[in-house]
Amino acid sequence: MESFPPQPRYASARRRAQWVCRLLVLQVVVSSASLVFAWSRLKGWPALPPGAKQNPVSFYGLIQSLLLLAKLFAWLLTAALFLWWVHRAYANLEPLGARDLHYTPTSAVVVFLIPFAYPFIPLRVVQELWLKSEPPGTETGTEEPPPWFIAWWGNCWLVYNFICPTGLAASAEAVKQQPGWLQVQIFVEAWSIATALLAVRCVQAIDRRQAESGNRQPQLDQPPPPPLYQ
């Protein structure tokens, strides 16, 4: 007797999405602290404590290093959980009725890790996640384009990947109290905040769309009623 492979089943990605959003907010908090610190130094305050006046570079460098380590930790943790969420959310597309997908759950994650590809292709993955999470043919499925904030996130993500190395260099050079590098750091931190906030909006919108489609699955999957015999 021929056996068939088990069909993929829908599993909510809500918990993963919630953790991703929390970590993105953490990134916003850390970047905001770094932005405020750079801006305050550009304005010449806060005043140095008495013990640090003899070596201000070391004092500022300590704070800058702590902020940089916090940003790196938050970024790595957010990236790992974001890819974890992408894998689950993409695996849900087929059980929700999506067809003609351009990626598999694994390849949707891998494209974020490929050099020279991750600045561009992730936008396509996120767009497909939104479009296919409520495929045409369901009760409310539409062919409307993705909302504005997904395209804005893609543009911010693209630019951020090019200015991020400059931001790291600015963080190192800003220790020397150079106004030009402090201004660059402020710009990069502000851009990072905007990118993270747009990412929160994207994750929440896709998760909500999948949840609404998932709630209709029991009705869509119910067997037909038995025949009536008279």
N, C-alpha and C positions, 0 to 999 in steps of 0.2 A: 504494500500500500504506500502510495507516494505521500511523503510528508512535506509540509510547507513551513518555511521559516516563520517565526512569530512576527506578527505585525507590530510596528512601533506604536507605542501608546503615549498619549499626552500626559505630561507631568508638569505641574505648575512650577515656574521659575521665580515665583514671587519672593521667596526667602533670599535667593541669590541676588535678585534685583534690589531688595532692600539693603543688603549688605554693601552692594556696589554703591548705592546712593549715599549711604552713610560715610563710606570712605572717600567718595568724591567731595562731600561736604568737609571732611577732615582736610583734604587737599586745599580746599578753598580757605579754610581757617589758617593753615600753615603759610600759604602763599600770601594771604592778607597780612599776617604778622611780618613776613619778610618785606612786603611792600611798605608797610608803615615804618619799619626799622630803617629801610633805605631812604624813605622820604624824610624822616626825622633827622637823619645824618646829613642829608642835603641841606636842611634848614639849620644845621649846627647844634642840634640838641638830640638826645638828652645830655646834660653835663656829665663829664667823667667823674667817677668817684675818686676820692683823694689818692687811693692806692694805685689807680690806673693812669694817672696823669703823666707819669714818667715813661710809660710805654703804651700809648693809646692804640697803636696798631694791633698789639697782642690782645687788648681788651675787646676791640671791635671784631677782631678775627675770631675770638672765642665765640661770641654771640653769633657771628655769621656762620661759623662752622656748625654750631648746634642747629641753626635754622636749616642749613643745607642738609644735614643728616636727617632731620625730621621730614624734610621734603622728599628726600630719596626713599626713606622708609615708607612714607605714605604713598608715593608713586608706585613703588614696586608691589606693595600689597594691593593697591587699587587695580593695577594692571592684571595681576594674577586672578583676582576675583571677577574682574570684568570679562576676561577670557573664559572663565568658568561659567559665567552667566550666558555669554554668547553661545557656547557649546550647547547648553540646555535649551536655550530659546530657539536655536536653529534646529535642534533635534525635534522640537515640537511642531515644526512647520508641516511635515508630512502627515502626522496624525490629525492635524487641523484641516487637512484636505488640500494643502498646497501642492502644486505640480510644477514641472519644468524649473526646478531649482538650479541655480548656477553653482552652488557649492554643497559640500557635505558638512555636517557639524564639525568634523576635524579640520577640513580645509578652510572653513570660515574662521577658525582660530589661527591656523598656520599663517594666513596672509598677513596677520598683524605682526608676525615675527620675521618676515622676509625683508631684507634690506632692499631699498629702492622701490618696494611695493607697498609697505605699510602706510606711507603717507597718503596713498591714493585709493587703494582697493577697499580699506575698511568702510569708507562711505558707501560703497556699493553693497557691502554686507549689511550694514545698518538699514539702508533703504529697502533691501529685499526682506529683511526681518519685519519691517513695518508693513510693507505691501502684502506679503504672503501670510502674515499672522491673521488676516481676515480675508481669505481668498474669495474672488468672485464666485457666485453660485450659492453662497450662504445667504441667510436672510437679509443681512445688511452689508454684504461684501460689495466693494466698489472698486473702480479702476482709477480713483482719484490719486493724484501724485502725493508723495510724502509731504508732511507739513513743513512749514518754513524753517523750524528750528533744527531739523535734521540736516538740511543743506547748510545752514549757518554753522552747525557743529562741524560738518565736514570741511568747510573752508577754514574755520579756526584751527581744527586739528592739522590741516595741511600746513598752515603758516607756522603753527607752534613747533612742528617737527623740524622746521628750518631755523627757527630763532632760539630753540632750546639750548643748543651748544653755545650760542652767544650769551644766553642768560647765565649759564654755568661759568663762563669766562668772566662775565660782569660781576658775579658773586665773589669770585676770587680777587679781581682787581679792585672791587669797591672797598675792600678792607683798607686800602691805602688812601681812602677819603678823596678819590678822584671824582669830581662832579659828573663828568661825562659817563663814566661807568655806572654811577649811581642812577642816572637817568635811564640808561639802558636796562638796568635791573628792574626799575619801577615799571617800565613798559612791558617787559617780559612777564613779570608777575601779574600785571593787570590782564594780559592776554591769557595767561594760564587760568586765572579765575574765571574769565568769560568762557573758556573752553570747557572747564569742569562743570559750570552751571548748565551749559547747553547739553552736556553729556547726561546730567541728571534728568533733564527734561526728556531726552531721547529714551533713556532706559525706562522711565516711568510710563511714557506713552506706549512703548512696545509691550511692556508687561501688562498694562491695562487692556490693550487690544487683544493680546493672547488670552487673558483671563476671560474676557467677554466671549471670545470664540470657544474657549474650553468649557464654559458654562453651558453652551448649546450642544456640546458633544453627546451627552446622554440621549437627548431628543433625536439627534441625527443618527445615532447608532442603534436605536431601538429596532428590534425585528418587527416585521409587519404583523398585524393582528391575525390570529388563526381564522381559517375560513368558517363560515357559518353554514351549517347543514340544516336543511328543513325536511 
